[in-house]
Every structure is written in C-alpha cells, then in structure tokens.
Amino acid sequence: MVQTIAVIGGGITGVTTAYALMLRGFTVTLFERHRYAAMETSFANAGQISACNSEVWNRTATVISGLKWMLRKDAPLLIHPQPTWHKLSWLAEFVASIAHYETNTIATARLALKAREHLFAWAQAEGIDFDLRTRGILHVYRDAAGFAHGQNVSKLLLRGGVVRHTVGPEEMRAIEPAISGELVGGFYTPDDSTGDIHQYTVGLAAAAQRKGVNLHFDHAVQALTPTNTGIRVRSLCEGAAHDAEFKAVVICAGVASRALAASLGDRVNVYPVKGYSITVDLPDEASRAAAPVVSLLDDRARVACSRLGEGRLRVAGTAEFNGEDRDIRASRIQPLVGWVRQNFPTVNTRHAIPWAGLRPMMPNLMPRVGPGQRPGVFYNTGHGHLGWTLAAATAELVADAVQAAHPHTQG
C-alpha cells in the first residue's frame, strides 16, 4: 500500500514539519530513531526564541577568532585542528558566504518573525505548556568594540523587521536587576521569548499523534530508495527491518541529513557544530531570587541563559567543530558553570546538569528548505543554532512545497 508523506527526524524541525503537513490534510508518518521525540539537539538548548540573534556567523572576525582559539580547550569557538575533507569543505564554503552576510542576516530575521506566529499559535491551539516566558531578551556587551558591532547588527535586523532597543547600563539593570559586572551597553528585544524546547516538541508530537500522524519511534532509517511511484523507506526497529513506500519524504534528520541526501544524489553540506549547556536546579529561595528572569545573551562570553519556570536556569554556549563527537567534556562545561558563579554568585550550582548536542549547520548559516533533485524528495534541515527560532516557519515553507508538488495526495 502506498502511503503519503514520510518525515525523517523527531526533533523540533521534524515534529513541526509533520504537524504542518497534517494541517494541510496529508497522512503523515514520522520516523525517529530514539524512543521519544526531541532526544538530541532539541533536548536542552539555550531556550531562546530569538529573532534578535538572527545574525549569521559568516564574518572575517569569526574566522580570526576561530584560528586564534584553536589551542584553547575552553574557547567559545573551538575548531579542532585535525583536518577532514568534510570540515575543510564546509569551512571553505563558510568563508565564501561572508559576501552574503548582510543578505542572509536580514532573511533570517524575517524568517524568525514568521516562525514566532506559528509556534505560539500551535501551542495555544494544542494547550502545550513549555515554560513560555515573554519577558524579552537582553543582549549584553562588556566592551566598546562589541557594542559598536551590535549597533550595526541592529540596523540589519531592523531591515528584517526585528526591533532591538539600545539600552545603557542603568536601563539594563532595570530590565534585569540580577545582572552584574562591567556593562558598556546592550540591546533589548521585548518581543522575543524563551521556553523549554523539549517540552514543546514532545507536546506538539503528542498533539500531532492525536490528530492522525503516525509516530514511529525506535525506527532508525537505514535507506531511502526511489521507486516508480515514490520513495521507499527502510527502517530498523529492535533488529527487524521494515519497508514502507510513500509519495514523498521530508528529511529533517539533523546531522544525519547529509548522508541521507547523498544517498539520493543531493549535496546538503550540514556540519555537526557541537554546543553545550547546563541546566542549573534552583533548589532554594536565595538561588531563585538571585537568578535572572529575563533571558540574556552575553556577547563577550558567547553565553546565553534562560529561566525555565521558577526552578531551573538553562545556560548554553560554545561552538565546537570536531565531527560527530557527542562526548561531554569538563573543559567545555566548566566555563558555563564559571559564568553563572561570576555573574550570579549566590546561585547554587551544586546541581548543574551538563548536556551537549550537535547543531546541524549549513556553511552559509541558512537552513536548507525545499525540494531535492528527485521527485518526492524534500529537505528541512541545517538550522544551526536557530532551530527552535526558525522551525515553525521552515515547516510551513516545506509543507507548502510538498502541497504544490502533490496537490491531490491529501487525505
């Protein structure tokens, strides 16, 4: 029996894609290799839904910093010197994309604003509790050069529709009284927000299932094979192989998207850029009072934090280029704990749960959304550090593309 649409990947991108397709009347089957949704990169990110952070990384300054920090184990941006063809080709394309820095930053900002509308509307429609906090995001600068660059970024973001307010040190402390240390200035985006990406993704997956989406957890996709009538998906579950044929497939498989795309003749140059986070339990009243309630982006430290409910503080940062390495290293976690201790010294960090995830990042920092070369193949992947921020918009875009290509497949 030929079914309709398969979605590969059960993170925020795959689940929002399945939901958007379901809303258009498609019969959807989602394949996820883990037992639950959102168990990899969508598990414990910074929590920010941040149009204000839409600036792409393709700048000469980023390249210089990466080279300068190569031998520092605690560097905010760590490029391991061991070369691989994948890493070298990705970095070459990254440098080539510097010419498109302004255009891509503006386009990302516009996409982030579209995503916000759908993200909140779906949560409200399905009654999803994900510790949403609509207190805005405060971007913190502690040196004049960084602040000057931030002013230029604000102009680009404004061209994309994102309004960031320039604020001085006193205004910053009024917005977030817990903030400490030397402050040069900052930017406040009151329309941005935070939440728990894992809770949201799990909640939306459950809602999609209630409305007819088939969730195939514990199904690791082994092969995608074009046929005369569509795409055959072979998955492995508890050692047994399963085959099913679909009219179309949407690949939302994070860092695994590159290999799946190559098997279908497409080049999707996603690189796994590792990010780290800690989730700090706030066990006592003193810690809860001392922890920030407004989400912060500390530019110099390359650290972001978000308050999740009353009892948790999520702190995330760093970017590491080391292939598909999922190890959690103390040298990368310690700067995050140290940042909390330095900036919020009375917060109890005894229970700081470490985590690492692989951000699927394209060289130009723009997600790969749309059809592949073969009929019935689509992609929604490569969102990098903005998966939570952009997923709902790219889900809509790829669902529109599927609908345009298969107008009579719904139902």
C-alpha positions in Angstrom: 0.0 0.0 0.0 1.4 3.4 -1.0 1.0 5.9 1.9 1.5 9.6 1.6 4.3 11.6 3.3 7.2 10.4 5.5 9.1 12.8 7.8 12.6 11.6 8.9 13.5 13.0 12.3 11.7 13.6 15.5 13.4 16.8 16.7 11.8 20.3 16.7 12.2 20.5 12.9 10.7 17.1 12.1 7.8 17.4 14.5 6.8 20.9 13.3 7.0 19.7 9.7 4.8 16.7 10.4 2.3 19.0 12.2 2.3 21.5 9.3 1.7 18.7 6.8 -1.1 17.2 8.9 -2.8 20.6 9.0 -2.8 20.6 5.1 -4.6 17.2 5.1 -1.8 14.8 4.5 -1.4 11.4 6.0 2.0 11.7 7.7 4.3 9.1 9.2 7.3 10.4 11.3 10.4 8.2 11.8 12.6 8.8 14.8 15.5 6.6 15.8 15.1 7.3 19.5 12.4 6.1 21.8 10.9 9.6 22.3 10.8 12.9 20.4 13.4 15.6 20.9 16.2 13.5 22.4 19.1 15.0 20.5 19.7 18.7 19.6 16.2 19.6 20.7 16.7 18.3 24.2 18.4 21.1 26.2 19.3 24.1 24.1 19.5 27.7 25.4 15.7 28.0 25.3 15.7 31.3 23.4 13.1 32.0 20.7 15.4 34.8 19.5 14.8 36.8 16.4 17.3 39.2 18.0 20.0 36.5 17.4 19.5 36.2 13.7 22.9 37.5 12.7 24.7 34.8 10.7 28.2 33.9 11.7 29.9 34.5 8.3 32.3 37.3 9.2 36.0 37.7 8.9 36.1 38.3 12.7 34.7 34.8 13.3 37.4 33.2 11.2 40.1 35.1 13.0 38.7 34.2 16.4 38.5 30.5 15.4 42.1 30.5 14.3 43.2 32.3 17.4 41.4 30.0 19.8 42.3 26.7 18.2 44.6 25.6 21.0 42.3 26.8 23.9 40.2 23.9 25.2 37.8 26.3 26.8 37.5 28.6 23.8 34.0 29.9 23.0 34.6 28.8 19.4 36.8 25.7 19.1 37.9 24.3 15.8 39.9 21.1 16.3 43.0 21.2 14.1 42.6 17.6 12.8 41.6 18.1 9.2 38.8 16.1 7.4 37.5 16.7 3.9 34.1 17.5 5.3 35.4 20.1 7.8 37.7 21.7 5.2 35.0 21.9 2.5 32.5 23.3 5.0 34.9 26.0 6.2 35.8 26.9 2.6 32.1 27.5 1.9 31.7 29.3 5.2 34.4 31.8 4.1 32.8 32.1 0.6 29.5 33.1 2.3 31.0 36.1 4.0 30.0 38.1 1.0 26.3 37.3 1.7 26.5 38.2 5.4 24.0 41.1 5.3 21.5 39.5 2.9 21.4 36.3 5.0 21.1 38.1 8.3 18.1 40.1 7.1 16.5 36.9 5.6 17.0 35.0 8.8 15.4 37.8 10.8 12.3 37.8 8.6 12.0 34.0 8.9 12.3 34.2 12.7 9.3 36.6 12.9 7.2 34.3 10.7 8.1 31.3 12.8 7.1 33.1 16.1 3.5 33.4 14.9 3.1 29.7 14.1 5.0 28.5 17.1 2.7 30.3 19.6 -0.5 29.7 17.7 0.1 25.9 17.6 1.0 25.9 21.4 -2.2 27.7 22.2 -4.3 25.6 19.9 -3.0 22.4 21.5 -2.6 23.5 25.1 1.1 22.9 25.2 2.8 24.0 28.4 6.5 24.6 27.7 7.5 27.2 30.4 7.0 30.1 28.0 8.3 33.4 29.3 7.6 36.5 27.3 10.0 38.9 29.1 12.2 39.6 26.0 15.9 39.0 25.5 18.7 41.3 26.7 21.9 41.3 24.7 24.8 42.3 27.0 28.0 43.9 25.8 31.0 44.4 28.1 33.4 46.1 25.6 33.1 49.1 23.3 34.1 47.3 20.1 31.5 44.6 20.5 28.8 47.1 21.3 29.7 49.1 18.2 29.3 46.0 16.1 26.0 45.3 17.8 24.7 48.6 16.7 25.4 47.7 13.1 23.7 44.4 13.6 20.6 46.2 15.0 20.3 48.1 11.7 20.4 44.9 9.7 17.8 43.3 11.9 15.6 46.3 11.6 15.6 45.8 7.8 14.3 42.3 8.5 11.6 43.7 10.8 13.2 42.9 14.2 13.3 45.9 16.6 16.1 45.9 19.2 16.2 48.8 21.6 19.6 50.3 22.5 19.9 50.4 26.3 22.6 51.8 28.7 23.9 50.1 31.9 21.2 51.6 34.2 18.4 50.6 31.8 19.9 47.1 31.6 19.9 46.7 35.4 16.3 48.0 35.5 15.3 45.3 32.9 17.2 42.6 34.8 18.2 43.6 38.3 20.3 40.4 38.8 22.8 41.4 36.1 26.3 42.2 37.4 29.7 43.2 36.2 31.0 45.9 33.9 28.5 46.9 31.3 29.1 49.1 28.2 25.6 48.8 26.8 23.2 46.4 25.3 20.1 45.8 23.2 16.7 44.7 24.4 14.2 42.9 22.2 11.0 42.8 24.2 9.1 40.7 21.6 11.5 37.7 21.9 10.8 35.0 24.4 12.0 31.7 26.0 10.8 28.3 26.7 11.6 24.6 27.0 12.2 23.2 23.5 12.0 19.6 24.7 8.6 20.1 26.4 7.3 22.0 23.3 8.4 19.3 20.9 7.0 16.4 22.9 3.7 18.3 23.4 3.4 19.0 19.7 4.3 15.4 18.8 1.5 14.2 21.1 -1.0 16.6 19.5 0.0 15.5 16.0 -0.5 11.9 17.0 -3.9 12.7 18.4 -4.8 14.2 15.0 -3.6 11.2 13.0 0.1 11.5 12.5 1.8 8.1 12.8 4.8 8.3 15.1 7.3 5.6 14.5 9.7 5.9 17.4 12.7 3.5 17.8 12.8 3.4 14.0 16.3 4.2 12.6 16.1 4.9 8.9 18.6 2.8 7.1 17.9 3.6 3.4 15.7 5.8 1.2 15.2 4.3 -2.2 13.3 6.0 -5.2 10.7 3.9 -6.8 8.4 4.4 -9.8 5.7 5.7 -7.5 7.5 7.4 -4.7 10.2 6.7 -2.1 10.7 3.5 -0.1 11.8 4.0 3.5 13.6 1.1 5.2 13.9 1.4 8.9 15.3 -0.8 11.6 13.3 -1.4 14.8 14.5 -3.8 17.5 16.7 -5.6 15.0 13.9 -6.1 12.4 13.9 -4.3 9.1 10.6 -2.6 8.0 9.8 -1.2 4.5 7.1 1.2 3.6 6.6 3.3 0.4 5.5 7.0 0.4 4.6 9.5 -2.2 7.2 11.9 -0.7 9.7 12.2 2.1 10.9 15.2 4.0 14.3 14.9 5.5 14.6 16.7 8.9 17.3 14.4 10.3 19.7 17.0 11.7 23.4 16.0 11.2 22.2 12.7 9.6 20.6 14.6 6.8 23.9 14.9 4.9 24.3 11.1 4.4 20.6 10.6 3.6 20.8 13.4 1.0 23.9 11.9 -0.6 22.1 8.5 -1.0 19.5 10.4 -3.1 22.0 12.3 -5.2 21.8 15.6 -3.3 24.5 17.6 -1.6 23.4 19.0 1.7 26.6 20.1 3.4 25.4 20.0 7.0 28.2 20.0 9.6 27.7 18.9 13.3 28.7 22.0 15.3 28.6 20.9 19.0 27.0 23.1 21.6 27.0 22.7 25.3 24.5 23.6 28.1 23.9 23.2 31.8 20.6 23.1 33.5 21.0 24.6 37.0 18.4 23.5 39.5 17.5 26.4 41.8 16.7 24.5 45.0 16.4 27.3 47.5 14.8 30.7 47.7 18.1 32.5 47.6 19.1 30.9 44.3 15.7 31.6 42.8 15.9 35.3 43.8 19.4 35.7 42.5 18.9 34.0 39.1 17.9 36.2 36.2 14.3 36.1 35.0 15.0 37.9 31.7 16.9 35.9 29.1 20.4 37.1 28.5 22.9 36.9 25.7 26.5 37.8 26.9 28.4 38.7 23.7 31.9 38.5 25.1 31.5 35.1 26.8 29.3 33.8 23.9 26.8 32.5 26.5 23.0 32.6 26.6 20.8 31.9 29.6 17.0 31.4 30.1 14.9 30.9 33.1 12.7 27.9 32.7 9.9 28.1 35.2 10.8 29.1 38.7 13.2 26.3 39.5 15.6 26.0 36.5 18.2 28.1 34.8 19.4 27.0 31.4 22.9 28.2 30.4 24.3 27.4 27.0 27.2 28.4 24.8 30.3 27.4 22.8 30.6 26.0 19.3 32.9 23.1 18.7 34.0 21.7 15.3 35.0 18.1 15.9 32.8 16.0 13.7 30.1 13.7 15.1 31.6 13.7 18.6 29.0 13.7 21.3 31.3 13.4 24.4 30.6 15.9 27.2 34.0 17.4 28.2 34.6 19.1 31.5 36.8 21.7 29.9 33.7 22.9 27.9 31.2 22.7 30.7 33.3 24.5 33.3 33.2 27.9 31.6 29.4 27.7 31.7 29.4 26.9 35.4 32.0 29.6 35.9 29.9 32.2 34.1 27.0 31.5 36.5 29.3 31.8 39.5 30.9 35.0 38.3 27.7 36.8 37.3 25.2 35.4 39.9 27.5 34.4 42.8 24.7 33.4 45.2 23.1 31.0 42.8 23.6 27.4 44.0 25.4 25.5 41.2 25.7 22.2 43.0 23.1 20.6 40.7 24.2 21.7 37.2 23.2 19.0 34.7 25.6 19.0 31.7 24.5 18.3 28.1 25.9 18.5 24.6 24.1 18.5 21.2 25.2 18.6 17.6 23.7 21.6 15.8 23.1 20.8 12.1 24.7 23.8 10.4 25.0 24.8 6.7 28.0 26.8 5.7 26.0 30.0 5.0 24.0 29.5 8.2 20.8 29.3 6.2 18.6 26.3 6.6 18.1 24.0 3.6 14.4 24.1 2.8 12.6 22.7 -0.3 12.8 20.0 -2.9 15.7 17.9 -3.8 16.7 16.7 -7.3 14.4 13.7 -7.4 10.6 13.9 -7.4 9.2 13.3 -3.9 12.3 14.4 -2.0 12.3 17.4 0.2 14.5 18.9 2.9 14.0 20.9 6.0 17.3 20.8 7.8 20.5 22.7 8.7 19.1 25.3 11.1 22.3 25.5 13.1 21.9 27.5 16.4 18.4 28.7 15.4 16.4 25.6 15.1 14.0 26.5 17.9 13.7 30.0 16.5 13.1 29.1 12.8 11.5 25.7 12.8 7.8 26.7 12.6 8.4 28.9 9.6 10.5 26.4 7.7 7.9 23.7 8.5 5.3 25.9 6.8 7.6 26.6 3.8 8.4 22.9 3.2 4.8 21.9 3.7 3.7 24.4 1.1 6.3 23.0 -1.3 5.1 19.4 -0.7 1.5 20.5 -1.3 2.4 22.3 -4.5 4.1 19.2 -5.8 1.4 16.7 -4.6 -1.9 18.6 -4.6 -4.0 15.5 -4.8 -2.3 13.4 -2.1 -4.0 14.8 1.0 -6.4 12.6 3.0 
